[in-house]
Amino acid sequence: MKVAFLGYDFFYGCIEQLVLDGHIFAWLFTYECDNKYNFNKKVLNLAYDKNAEIFVNKITVEDIKRIQGEGCDLIISAAYQYKIPVFDGMPKCINIHPSLLPEGRGPWPLPHIILKEIKRSGVTIHKVVTDFDAGQILIQEAFDISSNENLESLSCKSQIVAKRLTSLLLNDFNFYWENSKPQSGGEYWKAPTFDERTIKWTDTVEKIDRISRAFGKFDSFVEFDNKEWIVKDLTVWKEIHNFEIGFIVHKTNKEVVIAASDGFVCLRYFNIDPDFAIEKNIKKTEYENN
């Protein structure tokens, strides 16, 4: 099949596998990435290597009609941040989504899986329709969520499964397309709010640990020592104590230990956030609009 890939490096393994399976990677639609939190270097390098045409913009009806005229058989959306226009007669279009649809429709389900303490999730590939993540299911696979799951491990699990599912789907595409199953029920999860990413010392250490695991390298937020900080990793333990909640109990050259409601939190990787107030307002506005 001659394929257009819409996305960035999160599901890079899917397009890499399709090339290995003999499909033609002819078009890449991506977007500007900071290459600190989000990356697109791998998909760009593969596109250059395969002489795929590259677009760094929101895909339009005109773009779709043009690549259709150039022989596009399939459009694959994989963590693509823009809404794809859907119209009659367009090439077949599928989306790779990191949750077990119909549960977990929305732009960033992975943190919610951890925050909601869901025990089993997975990856779904579905037809693209006008509503987000609502198309008929083509193929999906579930996996267990461990009690200490974090954003990075959950992302890796999803990527490994997505790569396998995409290969299976395209190697017998007509069968899966003709036997797709409609969705019903489930929930749409908005992007996590700023408050959901903020650690409060009055929370239990279990909740603090869960917030940190849910966002990992994408940062959770906290205030102590009359300053605002971003946190990438921490460790917690339960312990009865008489310290004031939020009190800095101990410092090393790199770590800080702070008293929480029912134990202690050791901040392992964190740094001061000079733009905390600005970022908070921006993120709050972004989340409320999702």
C-alpha positions as CSV (number, residue, x, y, z in Angstrom):
1,M,0.0,0.0,0.0
2,K,1.0,3.6,-0.6
3,V,0.7,5.3,2.7
4,A,0.6,8.9,4.2
5,F,1.7,9.0,7.8
6,L,0.4,11.8,10.1
7,G,2.2,12.2,13.4
8,Y,5.5,12.5,15.1
9,D,8.0,10.1,16.8
10,F,5.6,8.6,19.4
11,F,4.4,5.9,17.0
12,Y,7.5,5.9,14.8
13,G,7.8,2.2,15.1
14,C,4.5,1.8,13.2
15,I,5.7,3.5,10.0
16,E,9.1,1.9,10.3
17,Q,7.5,-1.6,10.4
18,L,5.3,-0.8,7.5
19,V,8.3,0.1,5.4
20,L,9.9,-3.2,6.4
21,D,6.7,-5.0,5.5
22,G,7.1,-3.6,1.9
23,H,4.5,-0.7,2.0
24,I,5.4,2.6,0.5
25,F,5.9,5.6,2.8
26,A,5.2,8.4,0.4
27,W,3.9,11.4,2.5
28,L,4.6,12.7,6.0
29,F,2.4,15.3,7.7
30,T,4.0,16.3,11.0
31,Y,4.3,19.5,13.1
32,E,6.9,21.6,14.8
33,C,8.3,19.7,17.9
34,D,10.6,21.1,20.6
35,N,12.6,17.9,20.5
36,K,12.8,18.1,24.3
37,Y,9.4,16.7,25.3
38,N,8.0,15.8,21.8
39,F,10.2,14.6,18.9
40,N,9.9,14.2,15.2
41,K,13.5,13.6,14.2
42,K,13.0,9.9,13.5
43,V,9.9,10.3,11.2
44,L,11.7,13.1,9.4
45,N,14.8,11.1,8.8
46,L,12.8,8.1,7.6
47,A,10.9,10.4,5.2
48,Y,14.1,11.9,3.8
49,D,15.5,8.4,3.4
50,K,12.4,7.2,1.5
51,N,12.0,10.4,-0.5
52,A,8.6,10.9,1.1
53,E,7.1,14.4,0.7
54,I,7.1,16.3,3.9
55,F,4.4,18.7,5.2
56,V,4.8,20.6,8.4
57,N,1.3,22.0,8.6
58,K,-2.3,21.1,9.4
59,I,-3.6,18.7,6.7
60,T,-6.3,20.1,4.5
61,V,-9.0,18.8,2.2
62,E,-6.8,20.0,-0.7
63,D,-3.8,18.1,0.6
64,I,-5.8,14.9,0.9
65,K,-7.2,15.3,-2.6
66,R,-3.7,15.9,-4.0
67,I,-2.1,12.9,-2.4
68,Q,-5.2,10.8,-3.5
69,G,-4.5,11.9,-7.0
70,E,-0.9,10.7,-6.5
71,G,-2.0,7.2,-5.6
72,C,-2.5,7.4,-1.8
73,D,-4.1,4.1,-0.6
74,L,-4.2,4.8,3.1
75,I,-3.8,7.7,5.6
76,I,-2.5,6.7,9.0
77,S,-2.9,9.1,11.8
78,A,-0.8,8.3,14.9
79,A,-0.7,10.9,17.6
80,Y,-1.4,13.7,15.1
81,Q,-2.4,16.9,16.9
82,Y,-4.7,18.3,14.2
83,K,-8.3,17.3,13.3
84,I,-8.3,15.4,9.9
85,P,-11.0,16.6,7.5
86,V,-13.3,13.8,6.5
87,F,-15.3,13.8,3.3
88,D,-16.9,11.3,0.8
89,G,-14.6,9.6,-1.6
90,M,-11.4,10.3,0.3
91,P,-8.8,7.5,0.8
92,K,-9.3,5.2,3.7
93,C,-8.1,6.8,6.9
94,I,-7.2,5.1,10.2
95,N,-6.1,6.3,13.6
96,I,-3.8,4.6,16.2
97,H,-5.0,5.4,19.7
98,P,-3.3,4.4,23.0
99,S,-6.4,3.2,24.9
100,L,-9.0,0.5,24.8
101,L,-11.7,2.3,22.9
102,P,-14.5,3.2,23.5
103,E,-12.9,4.0,26.9
104,G,-10.4,6.9,26.8
105,R,-11.2,8.9,23.8
106,G,-9.3,12.2,23.8
107,P,-6.0,13.8,23.1
108,W,-3.8,12.3,25.9
109,P,-5.3,9.2,27.6
110,L,-2.1,7.8,29.0
111,P,-1.8,9.9,32.2
112,H,-5.5,9.3,32.9
113,I,-5.0,5.6,32.8
114,I,-2.6,6.0,35.7
115,L,-4.5,8.7,37.5
116,K,-7.7,6.6,37.4
117,E,-5.9,3.5,38.6
118,I,-7.1,1.5,35.6
119,K,-5.9,-2.1,35.7
120,R,-6.1,-3.0,32.0
121,S,-5.7,-0.8,28.9
122,G,-4.3,-1.2,25.4
123,V,-4.1,0.1,21.9
124,T,-6.9,0.5,19.4
125,I,-6.8,1.2,15.6
126,H,-10.0,2.5,14.2
127,K,-11.5,4.2,11.2
128,V,-11.3,8.0,11.2
129,V,-14.7,9.8,11.3
130,T,-15.7,13.3,12.0
131,D,-15.8,12.9,15.8
132,F,-12.6,12.3,17.6
133,D,-11.7,8.7,18.2
134,A,-15.2,7.5,17.5
135,G,-14.8,5.4,14.3
136,Q,-15.4,1.7,14.0
137,I,-12.7,-0.4,15.6
138,L,-10.5,-2.4,13.2
139,I,-8.2,-4.1,15.7
140,Q,-7.2,-3.7,19.3
141,E,-5.1,-5.4,21.9
142,A,-5.2,-5.2,25.7
143,F,-2.4,-5.4,28.3
144,D,-2.2,-5.2,32.1
145,I,-1.3,-2.0,33.9
146,S,1.1,-2.6,36.8
147,S,0.7,-1.0,40.2
148,N,3.9,1.0,39.7
149,E,3.2,1.9,36.0
150,N,4.6,5.3,34.9
151,L,4.1,7.4,31.8
152,E,7.3,6.1,30.2
153,S,6.6,2.4,30.7
154,L,3.0,2.8,29.6
155,S,4.1,4.7,26.5
156,C,6.6,1.9,25.6
157,K,4.0,-0.8,26.1
158,S,1.6,1.1,23.8
159,Q,4.3,1.7,21.2
160,I,5.3,-2.0,21.1
161,V,1.7,-3.2,20.7
162,A,0.8,-0.5,18.2
163,K,3.7,-1.5,15.9
164,R,2.5,-5.2,16.0
165,L,-1.1,-4.3,15.4
166,T,-0.4,-1.9,12.5
167,S,1.6,-4.7,10.8
168,L,-1.2,-7.2,11.3
169,L,-3.8,-4.8,10.1
170,L,-2.1,-3.8,6.8
171,N,-1.1,-7.4,6.0
172,D,-4.8,-8.3,5.9
173,F,-6.3,-4.9,5.5
174,N,-9.5,-5.7,3.6
175,F,-10.5,-8.3,6.1
176,Y,-10.2,-6.0,9.1
177,W,-11.8,-3.1,7.2
178,E,-14.9,-5.1,6.2
179,N,-15.2,-6.7,9.7
180,S,-14.8,-3.5,11.8
181,K,-17.0,-3.0,14.9
182,P,-18.9,0.1,15.9
183,Q,-18.1,1.8,19.2
184,S,-20.7,2.4,21.9
185,G,-20.5,3.8,25.4
186,G,-17.1,4.7,26.9
187,E,-15.8,8.1,28.0
188,Y,-14.0,11.0,26.4
189,W,-11.1,12.2,28.5
190,K,-10.1,15.8,28.2
191,A,-6.4,16.7,28.4
192,P,-5.3,16.6,32.1
193,T,-5.9,19.9,33.9
194,F,-3.1,21.9,35.5
195,D,-4.6,21.0,38.9
196,E,-4.4,17.3,38.1
197,R,-0.7,17.8,37.4
198,T,-0.1,19.7,40.6
199,I,1.2,17.9,43.8
200,K,-0.3,19.1,47.1
201,W,1.5,18.2,50.3
202,T,-1.9,17.6,52.0
203,D,-2.4,14.7,49.6
204,T,-1.5,11.1,50.6
205,V,1.9,9.9,49.5
206,E,0.1,7.3,47.3
207,K,-1.7,10.1,45.4
208,I,1.5,12.1,45.1
209,D,3.4,9.1,43.7
210,R,0.5,8.5,41.2
211,I,0.6,12.1,39.9
212,S,4.3,11.9,39.4
213,R,4.1,8.5,37.6
214,A,1.3,9.8,35.4
215,F,3.3,12.7,34.0
216,G,6.9,11.7,34.4
217,K,9.3,13.6,32.1
218,F,6.4,15.8,31.0
219,D,6.5,17.3,34.5
220,S,4.2,17.6,37.5
221,F,4.2,20.9,39.5
222,V,4.7,21.7,43.1
223,E,5.4,24.6,45.5
224,F,7.8,24.6,48.4
225,D,10.3,26.9,50.0
226,N,8.2,29.8,48.8
227,K,9.1,28.9,45.2
228,E,7.4,27.0,42.3
229,W,9.1,23.9,40.8
230,I,8.6,21.3,38.1
231,V,9.2,17.7,39.1
232,K,10.2,14.8,36.8
233,D,10.7,12.0,39.4
234,L,10.2,11.3,43.1
235,T,10.0,8.6,45.6
236,V,7.6,8.3,48.5
237,W,7.1,6.3,51.7
238,K,4.5,6.2,54.4
239,E,5.5,7.1,57.9
240,I,3.8,8.7,60.9
241,H,5.5,12.0,61.8
242,N,5.1,15.2,63.6
243,F,6.4,17.6,61.0
244,E,4.3,20.3,59.6
245,I,2.9,19.3,56.2
246,G,5.1,20.8,53.5
247,F,8.1,21.2,55.8
248,I,11.5,20.5,54.2
249,V,12.8,17.6,56.4
250,H,16.1,16.9,54.7
251,K,18.3,18.1,51.9
252,T,21.2,16.4,50.1
253,N,23.3,17.8,47.3
254,K,20.6,16.8,44.8
255,E,17.5,15.5,46.7
256,V,15.0,17.2,49.0
257,V,12.7,15.4,51.4
258,I,9.3,17.0,52.3
259,A,6.7,16.0,54.7
260,A,3.3,15.0,53.3
261,S,0.1,14.2,55.1
262,D,0.9,10.5,55.8
263,G,4.6,10.2,55.0
264,F,7.6,11.7,53.1
265,V,8.3,12.6,49.5
266,C,11.9,12.6,48.2
267,L,12.1,14.8,45.2
268,R,14.8,13.2,42.9
269,Y,14.8,15.1,39.7
270,F,13.3,18.6,39.9
271,N,14.2,22.2,39.1
272,I,12.9,25.7,39.7
273,D,10.3,26.9,37.2
274,P,10.9,30.5,36.4
275,D,7.8,30.7,34.2
276,F,5.5,28.8,36.6
277,A,2.8,31.5,36.9
278,I,2.8,32.2,33.2
279,E,2.8,28.6,32.3
280,K,0.0,27.9,34.8
281,N,-2.2,30.4,33.2
282,I,-1.4,29.2,29.6
283,K,-1.9,25.5,30.5
284,K,-5.1,26.2,32.4
285,T,-6.5,28.0,29.3
286,E,-5.3,25.2,27.0
287,Y,-6.9,22.5,29.1
288,E,-10.2,24.3,29.5
289,N,-10.4,24.6,25.8
290,N,-9.9,20.8,25.2
